[in-house]
Every structure is written in C-alpha cells, then in structure tokens.
Amino acid sequence: MKYASFRHDGKKVSRFGLGCMRFPTRKTADGKEKIDEDEAIRMVRHAIDCGVNYIDTAFLYAGSERVVGKALLDGYREKVILATKLPVGMAKTEADLESFYRKELERLQTDHIDVYFLHNLGIKNWETAVRLNAFDFMKRLKDEGKISYIAVSVHGTLEHWKKVLDTYPWDLCMMQHNYYDRFHQMGEEGLRYAAARGIPVVIMESLHGGMLAQGVPDAVRKAFGDWRPELSDAERSLMWLINKPEPAVMLSGVSTMEQLEENLRVFDTYGVGCLTEEENALYDKAREAWKTVVKVPCTGCRYCMPCPQGVDIPDIFEVYNNLARVSDPERAQKWLYPQVIADAGRGADKCVKCGKCERQCPQEIKIIEELQNAHAALMD
C-alpha cells in the first residue's frame, strides 16, 4: 500500500481510502435490502490487514456507521483514521449538532472521531452551518480531544468552494473528482486551489458512483484505442486519479470482495506520475465520448431519497442511462421500468414536482425535468 502525508502535520495515510457507502447487501425475509454485515465486516478488516488505514462513513449512509463500528472492534479501531460526517442539512438548532455527534459515537462504538466532516456544504447547507455556528462546535470538539481533524465536504461551484475554504482554517477537505468530472463542480482548478492552500484533499466519487467501472459503453472504450487493453475499466479510471500529486486520499466504495481486491492491487501498483502526457490525453477523448451516452449524471448516492410520493429516482435514472449507453432495449433491461418500477407505483408519473429531491441532489440535477424525459423514453 502506498501512503501520503498530511502536509500540515505529517500524518501518514493510505492513498486508498475505503468508502463505506456501498457495502454488499442481501434481501431480508420481507424482501427489503439490508447490509450483509458479516461480509462487510470481513471486507473492512481485510482492507485494514492489507494496509488501508483510512475508513470513511457518514451519518446519512444507511446502516454504514453501525457496521463500521462492529468491524473496528477487536483492536482494529486503533489501526485506522476513522472519518465520518455531521449531517448539517438535517440540523435545526445548535443542540442538534451535539445530538448527531453523540449518536455517531454510539453507532461507531468509539469515544472519538479522527476526521469529522461538515457534510455536503453546498450553498443551502453552508448557510445552515454558519447560522448554527457549526465550525465553532467542531473547534470545541477538537479542543476537547473528541475529534482530531476538522473537515468539510462540498458539492458545488468553484466560486463557492473557494469561499468555503477561505472562511475557516480547515484541516481537511473533500471534493468529487474523476476523469469524467475533470471540469465538473469545483473541478481540477478546485483541487489545485485546496492543495495550494495546504489543505489535504480527500477525493470522493473516484469512479462516479461506479459508472466508470461497470457497463462502460463501447464509444468510451474505443476512445482509449489499443492502449493497454488488458486493463479493467476500474483500473484505468483509478489510474487517472492516482497519477495526480494533489490528492492525499482517494475513496473507493466497494460492494464485493473482488472489487476490494482489485482496488488493493491497483493502489499498490500505481503512483504519482504513472501516466504520460500522451496517455492522459486519451482520457480527454474518453470524457467527450461519455458526453454522447450519459443522459443524467446521477451517481446513485440516493440523497434524493426517500421521495414523498415513492418515486424510485436513482433506479429510474439507472435504467434510463443504461438504455442510452447500450442502445439495445433488452441488454439495457428497459423492461424493468414499465414492468417493475412503474408497475409498483414507483414510476416518474407519480412525481408531483415538490422539488424536495432537487434541493438534496449534490449533482444539482434537474430531477423533475429528467424524470419526465426518462418516463417518455422508457414507456415508448
């Protein structure tokens, strides 16, 4: 495993950070999806045994904190930098901040959190954080030894990113970045801005919610030409990030042991400068190819859920995007929408345009409009 150092204190951290948002699941007796705890714990511990020392979870990742807490028993807690996130968007009062923090300690079965993020400080959540004096709350926790690093995660514009980073002396920051999103949200300039300020950067959505690793369309593969055809889509995508010197940690959320093993191998194999200029240029061609086949840039984070009307927004967009990528209705499983999603009353036709989903979407997708587009295409 390769490591980086936090520039301000020299703390060693694995460049591969285990994202715990997409743990493996299994169906319960009543047909609901639930985290497969035994397998998830086995995966977390295997990652740590192989040198991963940065574990990332969040209050909003359903069930994740409790599973991580169990995985870090038996001496594993002392081996890692544990990161989780305060759900600012759910807070109404300053007292809520303390309540969320204590709840997270309980779930994680620990007496302190190493890296504590103010979660998803887009413009609205930023205003809430300022109103509730959230940074002062975090500073008090740090002064009392209850957290080690004050951190912030942001989905938003470059201008907003700079404002957030310039307002407080953050210990760490987190942003979305991958070759597909090179110029999206804060983009490459935002990454360099944070690095220039000496703030260690944690990268989320390294594979854009798995889109860059699974079901990659032929047009994108053709953009890479005959360059190293033995590489998997995940390996090729991660190489683009690993090549960069600015990120301290790159999160990758895994759902199977096979995915974890691949990530461990990739991060052990490649380092900064692993790509030539000519190879880097291939990713620009691939990004242009993606633009022709992606209808909705949804990462499947599910922050838009639950919908008050029961609309299954992420699953609808997944089928819609699959149809655009594959073009063949059967291979894209277009039938899933009319026969399963819509038939169960979870289709886009149930949308009443309340806008709750759009206010929560970190990708700033025009969900209401895109649901209508998806419904028209998938019911055709």
Secondary structure by P-SEA (a helix, b strand, c coil): cccccccccbbbbbcbbbbccccbbbbcccbbbbbaaaaaaaaaaaaaaaccccccccccccaaaaaaaaaaccccccccbbbbbccccccccaaaaaaaaaaaaaaaccccccbbbcccccaaaaaaaaaaaaaaaaaaaaaaccccccbbbbcccaaaaaaaaaaccccbbbbbbccccccccccaaaaaaaaaacbbbbbccccccccccccccaaaaaaaccccccccaaaaaaaaaaacccccbbbbbbccaaaaaaaaaaaaccccccccaaaaaaaaaaaaaaaacccccccccccccccccccaaaaaaaaaaaaaaccccccccccccccccccccccccccccccccccccccccaaaaaaaaaaaaaac
